[in-house]
Structure formats: structure tokens, C-alpha cells
């Protein structure tokens, strides 16, 4: 009885590490991305944003810079999915990534290297060739915003609809942009807040939040200056993860 009680206490002590991504073991995938978006913002323009932010974030820049990503999805005010990852590369053929997904009743990890996704959980280790980035996003369960190109497309759509507010904050070598807009999909209105943070014209972070009557999502991207650490893939078995017809 006493041993069972000790095991219960130990399990309760591990819950914050299991369900809330904190640095319990020093693994970068156990630590949320973080971006400081505070500042005294003043009104700016889309043209200023495009010239001094969007146009500076090209594919070559992304191919040579890794970012830590945290995505938090809430349904009906209840935390549903927490995805932590590290991503480098703008195309499938040069994409390297590591993700840890925690959702209700599920915890898993997946890695992307050489257009192959490696998936592991408490029961299996499997691998599969990725047919497209869209398929990867769908498999991860985050289909709306996960790449900067998606963010840019949303901002451009809002600009075309003349439904956008741009604010800017500068201090020493740091420049921050805040972009606010709303987009309508069917009968649902999505309200967006997007932040871009630069240090000496180097993009150090992006934060996106959007809310609707259906769900709330927050995406944070923080520059990551270390290499992605991959596990040993030799024990991963082939599987048709993406349900591709042969």
C-alpha cells in the first residue's frame, strides 16, 4: 500500500512535466518558444512593414536559420494541443525538423529529415516518406498556420481587403511590428495579432495569435542557434503514415 502511495506521489510530481512543456530534462522540445513583444508601439503603414520586415524574410534567410516553434490550440477555452518544434528550411527537400506533440490522451514525437518523417510514441517507432508539406501539417494536426509563408498570405489578404492595422516600435537596435486584422471564413470571424521582432535587421521572433468563436490558436517562433539533435533512426519501421496509394 505504501509503495502504491509513493508511486502515486511520483506520478503527480511528473504531471507538470508531462502536460505543460517545461524544461524538465533540458531538451529544447520541452521548452516553449518565447518572444518579447512588449513595447510602446505607434501607428505605421503596410508599406513600412513590407519594406522593413516582410521583404527581408526570404527563402534563403529561412534556409540558413532555425526556429523553435510553439503552437497552442484551445477549443472552447480548454487546452487541446501543445506542439513544440524546431524547424529549419523552407522547402520539403531541405526541411529539417523535430516536433513534440501533447494533446488530450496523447504524447508523441516526430522528426523530419531528407523528406522522411520519423514518428514515435510509447508503442511504436515508424517512418514514412512525406508527399508534401501540406500533408505534414495535416498529420501534425496544425493545418492553419505553421510556416511564415502562411502568415504572409494572411497579412496580404487583409491588406487587399483594406482591413489591416500596422504599428511599429523601435529601441536601440531592436525593431518590432504589430499587425492587427480580421478575416472571415464562412460565418466565422478570425481576429489576428501578428508580431515581428528584429535585432539589427535579424529576425529573432514571430508571434501570431488568432481567436474565433470556434477555437483560439497561438504560434510563437524564436530563433534557435543550435543544431537539431536527431535520435537513432535504425529501429524505425516503414509505414504508410500519410495514407499514400502505391
C-alpha positions as CSV (number, residue, x, y, z in Angstrom):
1,X,0.0,0.0,0.0
2,X,2.8,2.3,0.9
3,X,4.6,1.6,-2.4
4,X,1.5,2.4,-4.3
5,X,1.2,5.7,-2.5
6,X,4.8,6.6,-3.3
7,X,4.2,5.8,-7.0
8,X,1.1,8.0,-7.0
9,X,3.0,10.9,-5.5
10,X,5.8,10.4,-8.0
11,X,3.2,10.4,-10.9
12,X,1.6,13.6,-9.6
13,X,5.0,15.3,-9.4
14,X,5.6,14.4,-13.1
15,X,2.3,15.8,-14.3
16,X,3.6,19.4,-14.8
17,X,6.5,18.0,-16.9
18,X,4.1,15.7,-18.9
19,X,1.3,18.1,-19.7
20,X,3.0,21.5,-19.5
21,X,6.0,21.9,-21.7
22,X,8.8,23.0,-19.3
23,X,12.5,22.4,-19.1
24,X,12.2,19.2,-17.1
25,X,15.1,17.4,-18.8
26,X,16.8,20.2,-20.7
27,X,15.5,19.0,-24.1
28,X,14.7,22.1,-26.3
29,X,11.5,20.3,-27.3
30,X,10.4,20.5,-23.6
31,X,10.8,24.3,-23.5
32,X,8.3,26.7,-25.1
33,X,9.5,29.2,-27.7
34,X,9.4,32.7,-26.2
35,X,9.3,36.2,-27.9
36,X,9.2,39.5,-26.1
37,X,6.7,41.6,-27.9
38,X,6.4,44.4,-25.3
39,X,6.9,48.0,-26.4
40,X,5.4,51.4,-26.9
41,X,4.0,51.0,-30.4
42,X,3.0,53.8,-32.7
43,X,0.9,53.8,-35.9
44,X,2.8,52.7,-39.1
45,X,2.0,51.6,-42.6
46,X,1.8,48.4,-44.6
47,X,4.4,49.7,-47.0
48,X,6.8,50.2,-44.0
49,X,6.0,46.7,-42.8
50,X,6.6,45.2,-46.2
51,X,9.9,47.0,-46.8
52,X,11.4,46.6,-43.4
53,X,10.0,43.2,-42.4
54,X,8.3,41.0,-44.9
55,X,10.7,41.6,-47.8
56,X,13.7,40.8,-45.6
57,X,12.4,37.3,-44.7
58,X,13.1,35.4,-47.9
59,X,13.7,31.7,-48.5
60,X,17.4,31.9,-48.4
61,X,17.1,33.5,-44.9
62,X,14.9,30.7,-43.7
63,X,17.1,28.0,-45.2
64,X,20.0,29.2,-43.0
65,X,18.2,29.9,-39.8
66,X,16.5,27.5,-37.4
67,X,13.5,28.5,-35.3
68,X,11.9,27.0,-32.2
69,X,8.1,26.8,-32.6
70,X,5.4,26.5,-30.0
71,X,1.8,26.1,-31.1
72,X,-1.0,26.1,-28.6
73,X,-4.6,25.3,-29.6
74,X,-7.6,25.8,-27.3
75,X,-11.0,24.5,-28.1
76,X,-13.9,26.1,-26.0
77,X,-11.3,27.6,-23.6
78,X,-9.8,24.1,-22.9
79,X,-6.1,23.4,-23.8
80,X,-6.3,20.8,-26.5
81,X,-3.0,20.6,-28.3
82,X,0.5,21.9,-27.4
83,X,3.1,21.4,-30.2
84,X,6.8,22.3,-29.7
85,X,9.2,22.0,-32.5
86,X,12.4,23.2,-34.2
87,X,12.3,23.9,-37.9
88,X,15.0,24.8,-40.5
89,X,14.4,25.1,-44.2
90,X,11.7,26.5,-46.5
91,X,11.1,23.5,-48.8
92,X,10.4,19.9,-48.2
93,X,13.7,18.8,-49.8
94,X,15.8,20.9,-47.4
95,X,13.5,20.7,-44.4
96,X,14.8,19.6,-41.0
97,X,12.5,19.5,-38.1
98,X,11.8,18.0,-34.7
99,X,8.4,18.1,-33.0
100,X,6.8,17.0,-29.7
101,X,3.1,16.9,-29.6
102,X,1.0,16.8,-26.5
103,X,-2.8,16.6,-26.7
104,X,-5.6,15.1,-24.7
105,X,-4.6,11.4,-24.0
106,X,-1.6,11.5,-26.4
107,X,2.1,12.3,-26.4
108,X,4.3,11.7,-29.3
109,X,7.4,13.0,-31.2
110,X,8.2,13.2,-34.8
111,X,11.3,14.2,-36.8
112,X,11.8,15.3,-40.4
113,X,15.0,14.7,-42.4
114,X,15.6,14.1,-46.1
115,X,11.9,14.2,-46.8
116,X,11.1,11.4,-44.4
117,X,9.1,11.7,-41.2
118,X,10.0,9.6,-38.2
119,X,7.3,9.1,-35.6
120,X,7.5,7.6,-32.2
121,X,5.3,7.3,-29.1
122,X,5.1,4.8,-26.2
123,X,4.1,2.0,-28.5
124,X,5.8,2.3,-31.9
125,X,8.6,3.8,-34.0
126,X,7.7,4.2,-37.6
127,X,8.8,6.2,-40.6
128,X,7.4,7.3,-44.0
129,X,8.3,9.5,-46.9
130,X,6.4,12.8,-46.9
131,X,4.4,13.5,-50.0
132,X,4.1,17.3,-49.3
133,X,4.4,20.0,-46.7
134,X,0.6,20.2,-46.6
135,X,0.4,16.5,-45.8
136,X,2.9,17.0,-42.9
137,X,1.0,19.9,-41.5
138,X,-2.2,17.9,-41.6
139,X,-0.5,14.9,-39.9
140,X,0.7,17.2,-37.1
141,X,-2.8,18.5,-36.6
142,X,-2.0,22.1,-37.1
143,X,-3.3,23.0,-40.6
144,X,-4.0,26.7,-40.4
145,X,-0.7,28.4,-39.6
146,X,2.7,26.8,-39.2
147,X,5.0,28.5,-41.7
148,X,5.9,32.1,-42.2
149,X,4.6,31.9,-45.8
150,X,1.2,31.2,-44.3
151,X,1.4,34.2,-42.1
152,X,2.5,36.4,-45.0
153,X,-0.5,35.2,-47.1
154,X,-2.9,36.1,-44.3
155,X,-1.4,39.6,-44.0
156,X,-1.5,40.1,-47.8
157,X,-5.2,39.0,-47.8
158,X,-6.0,41.5,-45.1
159,X,-4.1,44.3,-46.9
160,X,-6.0,43.6,-50.2
161,X,-9.3,43.8,-48.2
162,X,-8.1,47.1,-46.6
163,X,-8.6,45.6,-43.2
164,X,-5.3,45.9,-41.5
165,X,-3.6,48.0,-38.8
166,X,0.2,48.2,-38.6
167,X,2.1,49.5,-35.6
168,X,5.9,49.8,-35.0
169,X,8.2,50.1,-32.1
170,X,12.0,50.8,-32.2
171,X,14.5,50.9,-29.4
172,X,18.3,50.9,-29.9
173,X,18.9,48.1,-32.5
174,X,15.6,46.4,-32.0
175,X,12.5,46.9,-34.2
176,X,9.1,45.4,-33.6
177,X,6.0,45.4,-35.8
178,X,2.5,44.6,-34.6
179,X,-0.1,43.7,-37.3
180,X,-3.8,43.5,-36.4
181,X,-6.5,42.4,-38.8
182,X,-9.6,40.2,-39.1
183,X,-10.5,37.7,-41.7
184,X,-13.9,36.0,-42.4
185,X,-14.2,32.3,-43.4
186,X,-17.8,31.3,-43.9
187,X,-19.7,32.6,-40.9
188,X,-16.7,32.7,-38.6
189,X,-14.6,35.8,-37.9
190,X,-10.9,35.3,-37.0
191,X,-9.1,38.1,-35.2
192,X,-5.3,38.2,-35.7
193,X,-2.4,39.7,-33.9
194,X,1.0,39.2,-35.6
195,X,4.3,40.4,-34.2
196,X,7.7,40.5,-35.9
197,X,10.8,41.2,-33.8
198,X,14.1,42.2,-35.4
199,X,17.5,42.8,-33.8
200,X,19.9,44.6,-36.2
201,X,17.6,43.6,-39.0
202,X,17.9,39.9,-38.0
203,X,14.5,38.3,-37.4
204,X,14.6,36.9,-33.8
205,X,11.0,36.1,-33.3
206,X,7.4,36.0,-34.6
207,X,4.3,35.6,-32.6
208,X,0.8,35.0,-34.0
209,X,-2.4,34.8,-32.1
210,X,-5.9,34.5,-33.5
211,X,-9.2,33.9,-31.9
212,X,-12.7,32.9,-33.1
213,X,-15.9,31.5,-31.7
214,X,-14.6,28.0,-32.5
215,X,-11.0,28.0,-31.2
216,X,-8.0,30.0,-30.2
217,X,-4.5,29.4,-31.6
218,X,-1.2,30.9,-30.6
219,X,2.0,30.4,-32.6
220,X,5.4,31.6,-31.4
221,X,8.7,31.3,-33.4
222,X,12.0,32.0,-31.7
223,X,15.4,32.0,-33.4
224,X,17.3,28.8,-32.5
225,X,21.1,28.9,-32.7
226,X,21.8,25.2,-32.1
227,X,21.7,22.2,-34.3
228,X,18.7,19.8,-34.2
229,X,19.6,16.6,-32.3
230,X,18.1,13.6,-34.1
231,X,17.6,10.2,-32.4
232,X,18.9,6.9,-33.9
233,X,16.5,6.1,-36.7
234,X,17.8,2.5,-37.3
235,X,14.9,0.9,-35.3
236,X,12.1,2.8,-37.1
237,X,9.9,0.5,-39.3
238,X,8.4,1.6,-42.6
239,X,4.8,2.6,-42.5
240,X,2.3,4.4,-44.7
241,X,1.7,7.2,-42.3
242,X,0.3,9.6,-44.9
243,X,-2.1,7.0,-46.5
244,X,-0.5,7.4,-49.9
245,X,-1.7,5.0,-52.5
246,X,1.1,3.0,-54.0
